[in-house]
Each structure stands twice: as structure tokens, then as C-alpha cells.
Amino acid sequence: MKKNSMLIILIVLVTSCNKLDQVPKSTVSKEAVFNTESGLKLYSNSFYNMLPTSNDILKGDNMGDFVVRKDVPDFFRAGAYGPAQSTGWVWTELRNINYFLENNNAPGVTETVRNNYNGIARFFRALFYFEKVKRFGDVPWIGRTLGTGDQLLYGRRDPRSRVMDSVLLDLDFAIENITAKTEATKSRITKTVAQAFKSRVCLFEGTYRKYHTELNLQASASRWLQEAANAASEVMASGAYSLNNITDTAHSYKDLFISSGVNNEILLCLTYSAELGVFHDANWYYTSATYGDRLSFTRKFVNTYLNLDGSAFTGNPGYVSQTFLQETKGRDKRLGQTIRIKGYTRVNGGQTQNVPPLFSYTYTGYQPVKWVHPDMSLDGGVRNNSNIPVIRYAEVLLNYAEAKAELGTMNDEDWAVTIGMLRRRGGIQNGLSSKPVQADPYLRQQYFPDITDPVVLEVRRERGVELALEGFRFYDIVRWKRGELFAAAWNGMYVPALNTSFDLNEDGADDVSFYNTAPGATQNGVTYINVAATVNGQPNALTLSAGTSGEITWLNTVPRTWNDRMYLYPIPLNDLVLNPDLKQNPNW
């Protein structure tokens, strides 16, 4: 729906072009746009093309540390990614915004109306620069429309601190001047959307400065974290949003990602419509062995889901050798609404079927179901019409909790209304009203060895569980400065024996069997997986950790690498040729 309306808007609006020194073209006069509120609204609609796309969200975690995939992204392959392959140094949208801000000054439109639309424009300018800083670090701050020969076209990059201070000013202006507090379709920028986004931006910047000590900006980290907490607190205090069906632990979480409607947890979403023929491809991506990336969660990540009694699953030493059926019982209900476990069903031709993890898709046994509609007729193309959350209330709670935890100011009340509330929706029964006092050894050993604060560790656990597959994980790892996790081993479910068929969902039918030597006879409905050390004289990608038993180990023939230069992307080569004063990011 959004994309269709954008096409109409672009026919009649001022539009930007690919070079900063070109003049915008329009099919209507400037006066017709800027002298009326309807003209301002129409122009401002063009900014919405800057929102994340469905791919940014649905597929945004395909470079996360917690997923296995069928190939290694070039970014993590030694010698495969550099300035010649880098992208993203594009400034089209910025010129469109600055042109609007410079020309929205008609005296016939009230100041309140003009500032409302300026607030929306500045929200999108903040979004634009936030994405640029995340990707490249220092970037040139351009706060006006550039003309031919303007020196800024060939200038240097501005320090991160100056750019982000300007982003914060834009967001504060947006919050102060956007008149709508909420909006029914959840597809427009409102005051509370700007507050929620500010909490995201400030949390990122505060933690980035805290952990990336090479920037020498640690002294200002607390200010950004406090701004994040304040912004999130304002959204929470508004009373306009709540977690979806918090008492319905069996469905409330998964319904957020397969619904064509909106609810009180959504602040901003991408809208789709079967009636208008506007779809996305979530089912196809997450069920196809050829079209998608075959994303599967690692066992290391699945281990972070708590037991229903609030205890750590890894607190039991026997967890290492628990089978898939054993380890998926009695866990946080969100686990079964994120991956296929016992009881997961789909609809095929009107018939409901129990569906286990399919090893024609999954590598690890932990096959995602988040975003996947149960109707199997949607699996073969761009057919989903469910709305895609861009900002939801759960993230706001997590932003508040993490900012307070990093500041060292979280109290039990803060915990109860954030992490406690989220875990209650997952069916967890204990530890909801008071913050933890002991650091989880598994989280420290496997993820965050330098973190001793139990509250920070548990907030990070919760963020991983709650926001999995929503496009946050890559930059969460980046801002926490834990890039080594991207190169960590990929593991899957525990297999107790070879040449034994396993029923993964207790429906009475066996689903998978692992072998070193192909069996003489096979069983209908069973997928047979070769886990021998070599296949045709070459190392096998899929093996078991102990040879004839153990965790599934996925060893891609192309190794993944990490270097600290990768916390920032390189400036694209062509742009450096045009403007050598940009200078390349360190070690690229």
C-alpha cells in the first residue's frame, strides 16, 4: 500500500536526483506545494520511502551471529569485501529533505502547521544520518541544499560527535513539533514514534561510545544513555501502547508477525494489502531451500531461552546432551513461537498438519517460524500480506531497560515493567518483579566475557530472544563490540546416535536420521543426513561434534573471518576517487 502511494506521489512531487549538485525537478510549481497544508503533506509523503523495506526487517538478521545459513556473506569472507564492493554512500534523500526545509516558509501557512511538517522532515533526516553513521562512522553533515560547485561537495567528513549531536537536535525538534501523538493505521510518523526512535538512536550511540573506547568518547556515553531512557520513558508514560495479549502466552507473540491488522503494540509498521495486490515474501524466504538463505538458529542461541520457572536452561549440566524433544519442553513460550517444535501446525489445502523441522531446509534443527504464515499456499512466491512492524512497544521497553542497566540505575520497579513484563508474556513464572543478582556463567562464557553485571547480561539475553529475526542483531553485536561472535562456530541440535530415526514433534512419524554410511534401506518420510567426516574426499560441511554422536556442527567450506576494521564499512572506492578528502576508514 505504501509503495503504491509512493509511485503516485513521485509523479507529482519534487524529487531528488543522484548527484548532490543537480536541481530537483517537479511537474508542479513550488508555490502549489509550499503554500498549502495539503501540498506540504503531499511532499512529506515522499520521505516515507526512506523507511526500512520488508527485506531490511524480514531478512535483516541474515548476517547475525545466531543464525546458520547456506553460504557465507561476502562481508565475512577473507578478501571478498572491500572498498570496491562497498555501497551505501548515496545522498539522494538528504537533498529532498533539505530542499523541503529551506522552502517551507510560506506566510500563508501557520507556523504550527509548517513546524509539524518540518518535524516530520527532520525525523527523516535523523533517520538518514543515523543509518549513515552506523555504516560509515564519520560522514559529512549537510544541512542545506547544495548548488553546483559547492565546496561541501568535495569536503571532508565531519566528526561522528558533531553529526550525532545534529541528529539529536533533529529528533528533539520532531518530538516538540509533530502534532499527532498516535495514528490509527500505524503507518505515519507521530510524536511517540519519534520518541521511540530517539530511544533507539541514543541507546545505539551511548553503548557504541561506551564500548568502542578507540573513539575517546566514553565521557559522553552516559548522556546518550540517559537520553535513551528519557525518550523511552515518555512513550511508556503516554499509555498509548501495550504488549499484545500479554495473558495469551500460546499465541500473542507469534501473532504480531503474521497479522494483517494492527494492535496496541505496534507504533510503526509497513502495511500490505491483498486487496491492493501489495505483498512481501516472508513465507517464501523462510520455507524455500533454494530461494532464501535457509536461516537456522544455532544451538548456542537456543540455549539462552529460559525455562518456564525462570531458571537458566544451561544451569543444568545435562543440557549438553538433551535431545531436541527434551530441550524444547518447559521453555519460554516464545521459543515455540520462533522455531518449529512439538505442536507446530500448518494448513495445506484446508487441512491442518503437524509439521516438524524439515532438514531439507534447516541445518541445525532449529527452523524459524517467526514471520511464516501457517497457510502453505503462500510459500511459493511473493504472497504474504501481513503487516511488518518497524517499531513496536517491546523494543521501547528493551531500550529503556538496557539504557538503565548500562547506567547502573535500574531498580526493581524498572525491571518489573520492562523485562519482567516481556518474560510474563513468554509464560515465565519467576524472577519477574526483581532484577537478578548473579551473573549467568553461560552468557559470560559464550557471549560476553567482559560483562560482570547480571542486569546487563539478562537485558541482552532478553533483547536477543524478543527481537530475533527483526533486523537488530548485526548492529547490536557491533555496538557491544563483540564482532568475534560473527566468526564463532555454528552448532545445532544434539544427536545421540547414528542410523537411528528420530520423531522431532511426537506425532508418531519419524522425521530425520543421521549416518556416516548410507543405509541400505530407507524409511518413507525420513530425511537422511550424511554427517561423515568427508564426502567424495572433501571435508563434509555437516558433521557431529563427537563423530558418531553430539551436536550438529556446520563447517562451511568458506571460513568466516572477523577483523575490527569491520565495525565500520569502507567508503566505496568510486566515491574516494571523486573526493580523496573523504579518507578511507581505518585498515580498509
C-alpha positions as CSV (number, residue, x, y, z in Angstrom):
1,M,0.0,0.0,0.0
2,K,2.8,2.4,1.0
3,K,4.8,1.6,-2.1
4,N,1.8,2.1,-4.5
5,S,1.1,5.5,-3.0
6,M,4.7,6.5,-3.3
7,L,4.6,5.9,-7.0
8,I,1.7,8.3,-7.3
9,I,3.4,10.9,-5.2
10,L,6.6,10.7,-7.1
11,I,4.8,11.6,-10.3
12,V,3.6,15.0,-8.9
13,L,6.3,15.8,-6.4
14,V,9.6,17.4,-6.2
15,T,12.1,14.6,-6.4
16,S,15.8,14.3,-5.7
17,C,18.4,13.1,-8.2
18,N,21.5,11.1,-7.9
19,K,24.0,13.9,-7.6
20,L,24.2,16.5,-4.9
21,D,24.7,19.3,-7.3
22,Q,21.7,18.8,-9.5
23,V,18.4,20.7,-9.2
24,P,15.2,18.9,-8.2
25,K,12.6,18.6,-10.9
26,S,8.9,18.8,-10.4
27,T,5.7,18.8,-12.5
28,V,4.0,21.3,-10.3
29,S,5.1,24.8,-9.1
30,K,6.9,25.3,-5.9
31,E,4.1,27.6,-4.8
32,A,1.5,25.0,-5.2
33,V,3.5,22.7,-2.9
34,F,4.5,25.0,-0.2
35,N,1.6,27.5,0.0
36,T,-0.9,24.9,1.3
37,E,-1.0,22.3,4.1
38,S,-2.2,19.7,1.5
39,G,0.9,20.5,-0.6
40,L,3.2,20.1,2.4
41,K,1.5,16.8,3.3
42,L,1.9,15.5,-0.2
43,Y,5.6,16.4,-0.4
44,S,6.3,14.9,3.0
45,N,4.8,11.6,1.9
46,S,7.9,11.2,-0.3
47,F,10.1,10.9,2.8
48,Y,8.4,7.6,3.7
49,N,10.4,5.8,1.0
50,M,13.3,6.1,3.5
51,L,11.7,3.7,6.0
52,P,13.2,0.2,6.1
53,T,11.9,-2.2,3.5
54,S,10.5,-5.6,4.1
55,N,13.9,-7.1,3.2
56,D,15.6,-4.9,5.8
57,I,13.4,-6.4,8.5
58,L,12.4,-9.9,7.4
59,K,15.9,-10.7,6.2
60,G,17.9,-8.2,8.3
61,D,19.3,-10.8,10.6
62,N,20.8,-13.0,7.9
63,M,24.2,-11.6,9.0
64,G,23.5,-12.2,12.7
65,D,25.8,-14.3,14.9
66,F,22.9,-16.5,16.0
67,V,21.9,-18.0,12.6
68,V,23.4,-20.6,10.3
69,R,22.9,-20.1,6.6
70,K,23.6,-21.9,3.3
71,D,26.5,-19.6,2.4
72,V,28.8,-17.1,4.0
73,P,28.1,-13.4,3.3
74,D,30.9,-11.8,1.3
75,F,31.4,-9.3,4.2
76,F,32.7,-12.2,6.4
77,R,34.8,-13.9,3.7
78,A,38.5,-13.0,3.7
79,G,39.4,-10.9,0.6
80,A,35.8,-10.9,-0.7
81,Y,34.7,-7.5,0.5
82,G,36.4,-4.1,0.4
83,P,36.1,-0.5,-1.0
84,A,35.4,-1.8,-4.5
85,Q,32.4,-3.8,-3.2
86,S,31.1,-1.3,-0.7
87,T,27.8,0.5,-1.2
88,G,25.6,3.0,0.7
89,W,27.3,6.3,0.0
90,V,24.1,7.7,-1.5
91,W,22.7,11.1,-0.6
92,T,19.5,11.4,-2.8
93,E,17.1,11.5,0.1
94,L,19.0,14.1,2.0
95,R,18.7,16.7,-0.8
96,N,15.0,16.1,-1.0
97,I,14.6,16.8,2.8
98,N,16.9,19.9,2.9
99,Y,15.1,21.4,-0.1
100,F,11.8,21.0,1.7
101,L,13.1,22.5,4.9
102,E,14.5,25.5,3.1
103,N,11.3,26.2,1.2
104,N,8.7,25.5,3.8
105,N,8.3,29.2,4.8
106,A,5.1,30.4,3.2
107,P,3.4,33.0,5.4
108,G,0.0,31.8,4.3
109,V,0.5,28.5,6.2
110,T,0.5,28.8,10.0
111,E,3.7,28.2,11.9
112,T,2.3,25.3,13.8
113,V,1.4,23.5,10.5
114,R,4.8,24.3,9.0
115,N,6.7,23.1,12.0
116,N,4.7,19.9,12.1
117,Y,5.9,19.0,8.6
118,N,9.4,20.3,9.3
119,G,9.3,18.0,12.3
120,I,8.5,15.1,10.0
121,A,11.2,16.1,7.6
122,R,13.8,16.4,10.4
123,F,12.7,13.0,11.7
124,F,13.7,11.5,8.4
125,R,16.9,13.5,8.2
126,A,17.8,12.0,11.6
127,L,16.9,8.5,10.2
128,F,19.1,9.2,7.2
129,Y,22.1,10.2,9.2
130,F,21.7,7.5,11.8
131,E,22.0,4.9,9.1
132,K,25.0,6.6,7.6
133,V,26.8,6.9,10.9
134,K,26.1,3.3,11.8
135,R,27.6,2.2,8.5
136,F,30.5,4.6,8.0
137,G,31.2,6.4,11.2
138,D,32.3,10.0,10.4
139,V,30.2,11.4,7.5
140,P,29.8,15.0,6.1
141,W,27.0,16.8,7.8
142,I,25.0,18.7,5.1
143,G,22.2,20.8,6.4
144,R,21.3,22.7,3.3
145,T,20.6,22.2,-0.4
146,L,23.9,22.2,-2.3
147,G,24.4,24.0,-5.5
148,T,26.8,23.4,-8.4
149,G,30.4,23.8,-7.4
150,D,29.5,24.0,-3.7
151,Q,32.7,23.3,-1.6
152,L,30.8,20.8,0.6
153,L,30.6,18.5,-2.4
154,Y,34.3,18.0,-2.1
155,G,34.8,18.5,1.6
156,R,35.9,16.2,4.4
157,R,33.8,14.1,6.7
158,D,32.6,15.6,9.9
159,P,33.4,14.0,13.3
160,R,30.8,11.5,14.5
161,S,30.1,13.6,17.6
162,R,29.1,16.6,15.5
163,V,26.9,14.6,13.2
164,M,25.1,12.7,16.1
165,D,24.6,15.9,18.0
166,S,22.8,17.3,14.9
167,V,20.7,14.1,14.7
168,L,19.7,14.5,18.3
169,L,18.7,18.2,17.6
170,D,16.5,17.0,14.7
171,L,14.8,14.3,16.8
172,D,14.1,16.8,19.6
173,F,12.6,19.2,17.1
174,A,10.5,16.5,15.7
175,I,9.2,15.4,19.1
176,E,8.4,19.0,20.0
177,N,6.6,20.0,16.8
178,I,4.9,16.9,15.3
179,T,1.3,17.4,16.3
180,A,-0.1,13.9,16.1
181,K,0.6,11.7,19.1
182,T,-0.7,8.5,17.7
183,E,-2.2,7.4,14.4
184,A,-4.7,4.6,13.7
185,T,-3.0,2.8,10.7
186,K,0.4,2.8,12.4
187,S,2.0,3.8,9.1
188,R,2.7,7.5,9.8
189,I,5.3,9.4,11.8
190,T,3.9,10.7,15.1
191,K,5.3,12.3,18.2
192,T,5.5,8.9,20.0
193,V,7.1,7.3,17.0
194,A,9.8,10.0,17.1
195,Q,10.3,9.4,20.9
196,A,10.6,5.7,20.3
197,F,13.1,6.1,17.5
198,K,15.1,8.6,19.6
199,S,15.4,5.8,22.3
200,R,16.8,3.5,19.6
201,V,19.3,6.1,18.3
202,C,20.5,7.2,21.7
203,L,20.9,3.6,23.0
204,F,23.0,2.8,20.0
205,E,25.2,5.8,20.3
206,G,25.6,5.6,24.1
207,T,26.6,1.9,24.1
208,Y,28.8,2.4,21.0
209,R,30.7,5.2,22.7
210,K,30.9,3.2,26.0
211,Y,32.4,0.0,24.4
212,H,34.3,1.5,21.5
213,T,37.0,3.1,23.6
214,E,39.1,3.8,20.5
215,L,36.7,6.8,19.8
216,N,37.7,8.5,23.0
217,L,34.0,9.4,23.5
218,Q,33.3,7.4,26.7
219,A,32.8,10.5,28.7
220,S,29.7,11.4,26.7
221,A,28.2,7.8,26.7
222,S,26.1,8.4,29.8
223,R,24.5,11.5,28.4
224,W,23.3,9.5,25.4
225,L,22.1,6.6,27.5
226,Q,20.1,8.9,29.7
227,E,18.5,10.5,26.6
228,A,17.6,6.9,25.5
229,A,16.0,6.2,28.9
230,N,14.1,9.5,29.0
231,A,12.7,9.1,25.5
232,A,11.6,5.5,26.1
233,S,10.1,6.6,29.4
234,E,8.0,9.2,27.6
235,V,6.5,6.5,25.4
236,M,5.8,4.3,28.3
237,A,4.2,7.1,30.3
238,S,1.9,8.0,27.3
239,G,-0.2,4.9,28.0
240,A,-0.9,4.7,24.3
241,Y,0.8,1.2,23.8
242,S,0.9,-2.1,25.5
243,L,2.2,-5.6,24.8
244,N,0.0,-7.7,22.6
245,N,-2.4,-10.1,24.5
246,I,0.0,-10.5,27.4
247,T,-2.1,-13.2,29.0
248,D,-2.2,-15.4,25.8
249,T,1.2,-17.0,26.1
250,A,0.4,-19.6,23.4
251,H,-0.2,-17.1,20.6
252,S,0.4,-13.5,21.5
253,Y,4.0,-13.3,20.3
254,K,3.8,-15.1,17.0
255,D,0.6,-13.3,16.0
256,L,2.5,-10.0,15.9
257,F,4.4,-11.2,12.8
258,I,1.6,-12.9,10.7
259,S,-1.3,-10.5,11.2
260,S,-2.7,-8.2,8.5
261,G,-4.1,-5.9,11.2
262,V,-2.5,-3.6,13.7
263,N,-2.7,-3.7,17.5
264,N,-1.6,-1.7,20.5
265,E,2.0,-3.0,20.5
266,I,2.8,-1.5,17.1
267,L,4.0,2.1,16.9
268,L,5.0,2.0,13.2
269,C,4.7,-0.7,10.6
270,L,4.9,-1.4,6.8
271,T,1.4,-2.1,5.6
272,Y,0.5,-4.7,2.9
273,S,-2.8,-5.5,1.3
274,A,-4.3,-8.4,-0.7
275,E,-7.0,-6.1,-2.0
276,L,-4.4,-3.7,-3.5
277,G,-2.1,-6.5,-4.5
278,V,0.8,-5.4,-2.3
279,F,2.7,-8.4,-0.8
280,H,6.0,-9.4,0.7
281,D,7.8,-12.8,0.5
282,A,8.2,-13.9,4.2
283,N,6.9,-17.4,3.6
284,W,8.9,-18.0,0.5
285,Y,12.1,-16.8,2.2
286,Y,11.7,-18.9,5.3
287,T,10.5,-22.1,3.7
288,S,12.4,-22.4,0.5
289,A,15.7,-24.3,0.3
290,T,16.7,-22.5,-2.9
291,Y,15.2,-19.0,-2.8
292,G,16.2,-18.0,0.7
293,D,19.3,-18.3,2.9
294,R,18.0,-21.3,4.8
295,L,18.4,-19.5,8.1
296,S,18.5,-21.8,11.1
297,F,19.2,-20.8,14.7
298,T,22.4,-22.0,16.4
299,R,22.0,-24.2,19.5
300,K,24.2,-21.7,21.4
301,F,21.5,-19.1,20.9
302,V,18.5,-21.5,21.6
303,N,20.3,-22.3,24.9
304,T,19.7,-18.8,26.0
305,Y,15.9,-19.2,26.2
306,L,14.9,-19.6,29.9
307,N,12.9,-22.4,31.5
308,L,9.3,-21.5,32.4
309,D,10.3,-21.4,36.0
310,G,12.7,-18.5,35.2
311,S,15.8,-20.5,35.7
312,A,18.6,-20.7,33.1
313,F,18.3,-23.8,30.8
314,T,22.1,-24.1,30.9
315,G,22.0,-24.2,34.7
316,N,21.5,-28.0,34.4
317,P,24.8,-29.6,33.4
318,G,22.9,-32.3,31.5
319,Y,21.6,-29.7,29.0
320,V,24.5,-30.5,26.6
321,S,23.2,-34.0,25.8
322,Q,19.4,-33.2,25.8
323,T,17.7,-34.2,22.6
324,F,15.5,-31.8,20.6
325,L,12.3,-33.1,22.2
326,Q,13.8,-32.7,25.7
327,E,15.3,-29.3,25.3
328,T,12.2,-27.7,23.7
329,K,9.8,-28.6,26.6
330,G,9.2,-26.4,29.5
331,R,10.9,-23.4,27.9
332,D,10.0,-19.7,27.4
333,K,6.8,-19.9,25.2
334,R,8.4,-17.6,22.7
335,L,10.8,-20.4,21.7
336,G,7.9,-22.4,20.2
337,Q,6.6,-19.2,18.5
338,T,10.0,-18.6,16.9
339,I,11.1,-22.1,15.8
340,R,9.2,-25.3,14.9
341,I,8.7,-27.6,18.0
342,K,6.1,-30.1,19.1
343,G,2.6,-28.8,18.3
344,Y,3.5,-26.6,15.4
345,T,0.9,-26.9,12.7
346,R,0.4,-25.6,9.2
347,V,-2.6,-25.6,6.8
348,N,-2.3,-27.4,3.4
349,G,-5.4,-27.3,1.2
350,G,-7.6,-26.6,4.2
351,Q,-6.1,-29.5,6.2
352,T,-4.2,-28.8,9.4
353,Q,-1.0,-30.7,9.6
354,N,1.6,-31.2,12.3
355,V,4.9,-30.1,10.8
356,P,8.3,-30.9,12.3
357,P,11.6,-29.2,11.5
358,L,12.4,-30.1,7.9
359,F,16.1,-30.9,7.2
360,S,15.5,-30.2,3.6
361,Y,15.6,-26.6,4.9
362,T,17.2,-26.4,8.3
363,Y,20.8,-27.2,9.0
364,T,20.6,-27.2,12.8
365,G,17.1,-28.4,13.6
366,Y,16.0,-25.0,14.8
367,Q,13.8,-23.9,11.9
368,P,12.3,-20.4,12.1
369,V,8.5,-19.9,12.1
370,K,8.5,-16.2,13.1
371,W,7.1,-14.3,10.1
372,V,5.8,-17.6,8.5
373,H,2.0,-17.7,8.0
374,P,0.6,-21.2,8.6
375,D,-1.1,-21.2,5.1
376,M,1.3,-23.2,2.9
377,S,-0.2,-21.8,-0.3
378,L,1.8,-18.6,0.5
379,D,5.2,-20.5,0.4
380,G,5.9,-20.3,-3.3
381,G,6.2,-16.6,-4.1
382,V,5.6,-13.0,-3.0
383,R,2.2,-13.7,-1.4
384,N,2.2,-12.5,2.2
385,N,0.0,-9.6,3.2
386,S,0.8,-9.4,6.9
387,N,2.0,-6.1,8.2
388,I,5.6,-5.8,9.3
389,P,6.4,-3.9,12.5
390,V,9.2,-1.3,12.2
391,I,8.9,-0.1,15.8
392,R,7.0,-1.9,18.5
393,Y,6.5,-1.3,22.1
394,A,8.6,-4.3,23.2
395,E,11.6,-2.6,21.7
396,V,10.9,0.6,23.6
397,L,10.8,-1.5,26.9
398,L,14.1,-3.1,25.9
399,N,15.7,0.2,25.1
400,Y,14.6,1.7,28.4
401,A,15.9,-1.4,30.3
402,E,19.2,-1.5,28.6
403,A,19.9,2.2,29.0
404,K,19.1,2.0,32.7
405,A,21.2,-1.2,33.1
406,E,24.2,0.4,31.3
407,L,23.8,3.5,33.5
408,G,23.7,1.3,36.6
409,T,20.4,2.9,37.7
410,M,17.9,0.1,37.1
411,N,15.8,-0.7,40.1
412,D,13.3,-3.5,40.7
413,E,10.4,-1.4,39.5
414,D,12.2,-0.7,36.2
415,W,12.8,-4.4,35.8
416,A,9.2,-5.4,36.5
417,V,7.7,-3.0,33.9
418,T,10.2,-4.0,31.2
419,I,12.0,-7.3,31.3
420,G,9.5,-8.8,33.8
421,M,6.6,-7.8,31.5
422,L,8.2,-9.3,28.4
423,R,9.0,-12.5,30.2
424,R,5.5,-12.8,31.6
425,R,4.2,-12.8,28.0
426,G,6.6,-15.7,27.4
427,G,4.9,-17.7,30.2
428,I,7.9,-17.4,32.6
429,Q,6.7,-17.6,36.1
430,N,9.5,-16.3,38.4
431,G,12.0,-13.5,38.5
432,L,9.6,-11.0,37.1
433,S,9.5,-8.4,39.8
434,S,13.1,-8.0,40.9
435,K,16.3,-7.7,39.0
436,P,18.9,-10.5,39.0
437,V,21.8,-10.5,41.4
438,Q,24.0,-13.3,39.9
439,A,25.7,-13.2,36.5
440,D,24.8,-16.1,34.3
441,P,28.0,-18.1,33.6
442,Y,26.8,-19.3,30.2
443,L,26.1,-15.8,28.9
444,R,29.6,-14.7,30.0
445,Q,31.4,-17.8,28.6
446,Q,29.6,-17.9,25.3
447,Y,28.8,-14.3,24.6
448,F,30.0,-11.5,26.8
449,P,33.1,-12.5,28.9
450,D,33.9,-8.9,29.8
451,I,30.4,-8.2,31.3
452,T,30.0,-9.0,35.0
453,D,26.8,-7.0,35.7
454,P,24.0,-9.6,35.9
455,V,21.4,-7.0,34.9
456,V,23.2,-6.0,31.7
457,L,23.6,-9.7,30.8
458,E,20.0,-10.5,31.3
459,V,18.8,-7.5,29.3
460,R,21.0,-8.6,26.5
461,R,19.5,-12.1,26.7
462,E,16.1,-10.7,26.6
463,R,16.8,-8.5,23.6
464,G,18.1,-11.5,21.6
465,V,15.1,-13.6,22.4
466,E,12.4,-10.9,21.9
467,L,13.8,-9.2,18.7
468,A,15.2,-12.3,16.9
469,L,14.9,-12.0,13.1
470,E,13.8,-8.4,13.2
471,G,17.0,-7.0,11.8
472,F,18.6,-5.7,15.1
473,R,21.3,-8.4,15.8
474,F,24.1,-7.3,13.5
475,Y,24.3,-3.8,14.9
476,D,23.7,-5.0,18.5
477,I,26.8,-7.0,18.2
478,V,28.6,-4.1,16.6
479,R,27.7,-1.6,19.3
480,W,28.6,-4.0,22.0
481,K,32.0,-4.5,20.3
482,R,31.6,-8.3,20.2
483,G,32.4,-8.8,16.5
484,E,34.3,-12.1,17.2
485,L,30.8,-13.7,17.6
486,F,30.3,-13.4,13.9
487,A,33.1,-15.9,13.3
488,A,32.1,-18.3,16.1
489,A,31.3,-22.0,15.4
490,W,27.8,-22.9,14.1
491,N,26.2,-25.7,16.0
492,G,22.9,-27.5,16.0
493,M,20.8,-29.9,18.0
494,Y,22.2,-32.9,19.8
495,V,22.1,-36.2,18.0
496,P,22.6,-39.2,20.4
497,A,23.3,-41.9,17.8
498,L,23.8,-42.6,14.1
499,N,21.5,-44.7,11.9
500,T,18.5,-44.0,14.2
501,S,15.4,-42.3,13.1
502,F,14.0,-39.5,15.3
503,D,10.5,-38.2,15.7
504,L,11.0,-34.5,16.3
505,N,7.5,-33.5,17.2
506,E,6.0,-36.6,18.7
507,D,3.4,-37.1,16.0
508,G,4.2,-40.8,15.7
509,A,6.2,-40.4,12.4
510,D,10.0,-40.3,12.3
511,D,11.5,-37.3,10.6
512,V,15.3,-37.5,10.4
513,S,18.2,-39.9,10.6
514,F,21.9,-39.2,10.5
515,Y,24.6,-41.6,9.1
516,N,28.2,-42.0,8.2
517,T,27.5,-44.8,5.7
518,A,24.3,-44.6,3.7
519,P,21.7,-47.1,4.9
520,G,20.7,-50.0,2.7
521,A,17.0,-49.3,3.2
522,T,15.2,-46.0,3.8
523,Q,12.0,-45.1,5.6
524,N,9.3,-43.0,4.0
525,G,9.0,-39.5,5.4
526,V,12.5,-39.6,6.9
527,T,15.3,-37.2,5.7
528,Y,18.7,-38.8,5.8
529,I,21.7,-36.6,6.6
530,N,25.2,-37.6,5.8
531,V,27.5,-36.5,8.7
532,A,30.6,-38.4,7.7
533,A,33.9,-36.5,8.1
534,T,34.5,-36.4,4.3
535,V,32.3,-36.7,1.2
536,N,34.0,-37.6,-2.0
537,G,37.3,-36.9,-0.4
538,Q,36.4,-33.4,0.7
539,P,35.6,-32.2,4.2
540,N,31.9,-32.5,4.9
541,A,30.1,-29.3,5.9
542,L,27.8,-31.1,8.3
543,T,29.2,-33.4,11.0
544,L,28.6,-34.4,14.6
545,S,30.9,-33.0,17.3
546,A,31.8,-36.5,18.6
547,G,31.8,-38.2,15.3
548,T,29.1,-40.8,15.9
549,S,27.0,-38.5,18.2
550,G,27.0,-35.0,19.6
551,E,25.9,-31.6,18.4
552,I,25.4,-30.9,14.7
553,T,28.4,-28.9,13.5
554,W,28.1,-26.8,10.4
555,L,31.5,-26.1,8.9
556,N,31.1,-24.0,5.8
557,T,33.9,-24.7,3.3
558,V,34.4,-20.9,3.1
559,P,35.6,-19.8,6.6
560,R,34.1,-16.7,8.3
561,T,36.6,-14.1,9.4
562,W,36.4,-11.1,11.6
563,N,38.7,-8.0,11.9
564,D,38.0,-5.0,14.0
565,R,38.0,-2.7,10.9
566,M,34.7,-4.4,10.1
567,Y,32.9,-2.4,12.8
568,L,32.6,0.2,10.0
569,Y,32.1,-0.4,6.3
570,P,34.7,1.0,3.9
571,I,34.0,4.2,1.9
572,P,33.1,3.0,-1.6
573,L,36.1,3.2,-4.0
574,N,34.4,5.3,-6.6
575,D,33.4,8.0,-4.1
576,L,37.0,8.1,-2.8
577,V,38.2,8.7,-6.3
578,L,35.8,11.6,-6.8
579,N,36.7,13.1,-3.4
580,P,40.0,11.9,-1.9
581,D,39.5,14.2,1.1
582,L,36.9,11.8,2.5
583,K,39.7,9.5,3.5
584,Q,39.2,5.7,4.0
585,N,38.0,4.1,7.2
586,P,40.9,2.6,9.2
587,N,42.6,-0.5,7.8
588,W,40.4,-0.8,4.8
